[in-house]
Amino acid sequence: MNPVRRIFEARVRGFRLVELVGGLCLVLMVFSVYLAKAGAAEQAGQIADLEQRIAAERHRLRLLRAETARLEQPARLEALSRVAGLEPVAVTRQIPPAALAEVAPTTAPADAEAAR
């Protein structure tokens, strides 16, 4: 008898061995496809969560940029400086760079640190 034919005709409890091996392979393939789909679904959920977080951060960034633009408006800053009693330096209070030595403090920086 041919050895290949013996393999195909071998029986275990009334079932051919080839049918049992084929059924076992089918069950393993179905299980592996199930595991692959479950893993893909989990990763798809993670991707959706990350995309949602990215969208929320982009929205927050737009809000922060709008708030920064509002806070940096020159008219608003000027009004706040007037309320605080700040004014631009008068031209008469400005001195040329050559005269800086006259208004500089007379103590050396090391003496100023020691005095603290």
VOBA-1610 file (N, C-alpha, C; in pm, whole numbers, padded with zeros to 5 digits, always signed):
BEGIN
Met+00084-00117+00000Met+00000+00000+00000Met+00089+00125+00000Asn+00047+00224-00071Asn+00120+00349-00084Asn+00120+00423+00051Pro+00238+00478+00096Pro+00240+00545+00227Pro+00154+00671+00231Val+00143+00742+00121Val+00060+00863+00118Val-00086+00823+00132Arg-00124+00716+00068Arg-00262+00670+00075Arg-00295+00623+00217Arg-00197+00565+00284Arg-00218+00521+00422Arg-00247+00640+00514Ile-00177+00752+00488Ile-00199+00873+00570Ile-00342+00923+00551Phe-00390+00924+00427Phe-00523+00975+00399Phe-00635+00880+00442Glu-00602+00755+00460Glu-00705+00659+00498Glu-00697+00617+00645Ala-00598+00666+00717Ala-00586+00631+00859Ala-00706+00689+00934Arg-00758+00610+01029Arg-00878+00653+01101Arg-00851+00653+01251Val-00915+00753+01319Val-00911+00761+01464Val-01054+00774+01510Arg-01105+00670+01579Arg-01243+00666+01628Arg-01345+00693+01519Gly-01322+00641+01404Gly-01417+00653+01295Gly-01395+00775+01207Phe-01308+00864+01241Phe-01279+00982+01160Phe-01143+00964+01095Arg-01135+01009+00972Arg-01004+01001+00907Arg-00911+01102+00972Leu-00786+01066+00986Leu-00686+01151+01050Leu-00671+01283+00976Val-00680+01283+00847Val-00669+01405+00766Val-00783+01500+00800Glu-00904+01447+00818Glu-01018+01532+00854Glu-00998+01594+00992Leu-00944+01517+01086Leu-00920+01572+01220Leu-00814+01682+01217Val-00706+01658+01144Val-00600+01760+01133Val-00654+01884+01062Gly-00730+01863+00955Gly-00789+01977+00884Gly-00885+02056+00972Gly-00966+01986+01050Gly-01058+02054+01142Gly-00983+02131+01249Leu-00876+02071+01301Leu-00795+02139+01401Leu-00730+02264+01343Cys-00679+02254+01221Cys-00621+02372+01154Cys-00727+02480+01134Leu-00847+02440+01096Leu-00956+02536+01077Leu-00989+02608+01208Val-00997+02533+01317Val-01026+02592+01447Val-00914+02689+01487Leu-00789+02652+01464Leu-00676+02740+01497Leu-00679+02867+01413Met-00713+02854+01287Met-00719+02973+01201Met-00832+03067+01245Val-00947+03010+01280Val-01059+03093+01326Val-01019+03165+01455Phe-00954+03094+01545Phe-00911+03154+01671Phe-00808+03264+01647Ser-00714+03241+01555Ser-00613+03344+01527Ser-00676+03468+01462Val-00774+03448+01375Val-00844+03562+01314Val-00920+03639+01422Tyr-00982+03567+01515Tyr-01053+03633+01625Tyr-00956+03717+01709Leu-00841+03661+01741Leu-00742+03736+01820Leu-00691+03857+01744Ala-00669+03842+01613Ala-00623+03954+01532Ala-00728+04065+01527Lys-00854+04027+01510Lys-00962+04127+01507Lys-00978+04197+01642Ala-00963+04120+01751Ala-00974+04180+01884Ala-00859+04279+01908Gly-00740+04242+01866Gly-00626+04333+01879Gly-00643+04458+01794Ala-00694+04441+01673Ala-00716+04555+01584Ala-00824+04648+01641Ala-00928+04591+01699Ala-01034+04673+01759Ala-00980+04751+01877Glu-00895+04689+01956Glu-00837+04759+02071Glu-00749+04874+02023Gln-00668+04849+01921Gln-00583+04955+01869Gln-00664+05065+01803Ala-00773+05029+01737Ala-00861+05130+01677Ala-00922+05218+01786Gly-00956+05159+01899Gly-01008+05237+02012Gly-00903+05331+02067Gln-00780+05284+02077Gln-00672+05369+02125Gln-00646+05483+02027Ile-00650+05453+01898Ile-00628+05557+01796Ile-00739+05661+01803Ala-00863+05617+01818Ala-00975+05711+01829Ala-00961+05798+01952Asp-00917+05740+02063Asp-00895+05817+02186Asp-00786+05921+02166Leu-00677+05881+02102Leu-00567+05976+02077Leu-00611+06088+01983Glu-00689+06053+01880Glu-00737+06156+01788Glu-00830+06253+01859Gln-00911+06203+01951Gln-01000+06291+02027Gln-00918+06383+02118Arg-00814+06328+02181Arg-00729+06411+02267Arg-00654+06517+02186Ile-00609+06480+02065Ile-00540+06576+01978Ile-00636+06688+01939Ala-00758+06653+01904Ala-00857+06755+01867Ala-00885+06848+01985Ala-00895+06792+02106Ala-00919+06875+02224Ala-00801+06968+02250Glu-00679+06918+02232Glu-00561+07001+02253Glu-00551+07111+02148Arg-00589+07080+02024Arg-00588+07183+01919Arg-00690+07292+01951His-00807+07251+01999His-00908+07349+02038His-00857+07435+02152Arg-00794+07371+02250Arg-00739+07446+02364Arg-00630+07542+02317Leu-00547+07500+02222Leu-00441+07585+02169Leu-00500+07706+02098Arg-00608+07684+02020Arg-00674+07798+01955Arg-00729+07896+02057Leu-00788+07844+02165Leu-00841+07932+02269Leu-00730+08010+02337Leu-00619+07944+02364Leu-00506+08013+02430Leu-00446+08119+02339Arg-00437+08092+02210Arg-00384+08193+02117Arg-00479+08313+02109Ala-00609+08287+02109Ala-00705+08397+02107Ala-00696+08479+02236Glu-00680+08410+02348Glu-00666+08480+02477Glu-00538+08563+02480Thr-00430+08508+02426Thr-00304+08582+02421Thr-00319+08706+02334Ala-00383+08692+02220Ala-00405+08808+02132Ala-00488+08914+02202Arg-00589+08871+02278Arg-00672+08968+02351Arg-00591+09038+02460Leu-00511+08961+02532Leu-00435+09020+02642Leu-00323+09112+02593Glu-00273+09091+02472Glu-00163+09171+02420Glu-00208+09291+02338Gln-00336+09322+02338Gln-00384+09437+02263Gln-00323+09565+02320Pro-00263+09648+02236Pro-00198+09769+02285Pro-00292+09863+02361Ala-00416+09876+02315Ala-00510+09966+02384Ala-00538+09916+02526Arg-00551+09785+02541Arg-00575+09727+02674Arg-00455+09748+02766Leu-00336+09726+02714Leu-00215+09744+02794Leu-00196+09890+02834Glu-00228+09979+02742Glu-00216+10122+02773Glu-00313+10162+02883Ala-00437+10112+02877Ala-00536+10143+02980Ala-00492+10086+03114Leu-00439+09965+03115Leu-00391+09906+03241Leu-00273+09982+03299Ser-00183+10030+03214Ser-00068+10105+03264Ser-00112+10239+03322Arg-00212+10300+03264Arg-00262+10428+03320Arg-00327+10405+03456Val-00402+10294+03471Val-00465+10262+03599Val-00358+10237+03705Ala-00247+10176+03666Ala-00138+10148+03760Ala-00050+10270+03785Gly-00076+10377+03714Gly+00002+10498+03734Gly+00131+10499+03654Leu+00140+10420+03555Leu+00259+10416+03471Leu+00236+10504+03349Glu+00340+10575+03311Glu+00332+10661+03193Glu+00460+10644+03112Pro+00454+10681+02986Pro+00578+10676+02908Pro+00681+10773+02966Val+00807+10743+02948Val+00914+10829+02998Val+00914+10958+02917Ala+00919+11069+02986Ala+00922+11198+02918Ala+01057+11216+02849Val+01056+11292+02740Val+01179+11314+02664Val+01281+11387+02749Thr+01236+11469+02841Thr+01329+11545+02925Thr+01400+11455+03026Arg+01348+11335+03050Arg+01410+11243+03146Arg+01509+11149+03080Gln+01517+11150+02952Gln+01611+11064+02882Gln+01748+11130+02876Ile+01853+11046+02881Ile+01988+11100+02875Ile+02064+11028+02764Pro+02163+11091+02709Pro+02242+11026+02604Pro+02331+10917+02665Pro+02376+10823+02586Pro+02458+10714+02639Pro+02588+10763+02706Ala+02643+10873+02663Ala+02768+10923+02722Ala+02748+10967+02866Ala+02626+11005+02902Ala+02600+11055+03037Ala+02562+10943+03134Leu+02562+10820+03090Leu+02525+10709+03178Leu+02622+10694+03294Ala+02748+10726+03272Ala+02847+10712+03379Ala+02816+10806+03495Glu+02756+10918+03466Glu+02723+11015+03572Glu+02609+10966+03661Val+02515+10891+03607Val+02401+10846+03685Val+02419+10705+03740Ala+02528+10640+03705Ala+02553+10503+03752Ala+02578+10505+03902Pro+02544+10399+03974Pro+02570+10395+04118Pro+02721+10398+04145Thr+02758+10458+04255Thr+02901+10474+04287Thr+02958+10351+04355Thr+02877+10264+04410Thr+02928+10144+04477Thr+02954+10036+04373Ala+03057+09959+04397Ala+03091+09848+04307Ala+02990+09735+04327Pro+02971+09650+04229Pro+02875+09540+04243Pro+02910+09449+04361Ala+03039+09424+04388Ala+03076+09336+04500Ala+03037+09401+04633Asp+03051+09535+04643Asp+03012+09604+04764Asp+02860+09600+04782Ala+02786+09604+04673Ala+02641+09597+04682Ala+02597+09462+04730Glu+02665+09354+04688Glu+02632+09218+04733Glu+02665+09203+04880Ala+02774+09260+04927Ala+02814+09249+05066Ala+02718+09327+05156Ala+02661+09435+05104Ala+02571+09517+05184Ala+02438+09447+05208Arg+02404+09352+05127Arg+02277+09281+05143Arg+02292+09187+05255
//
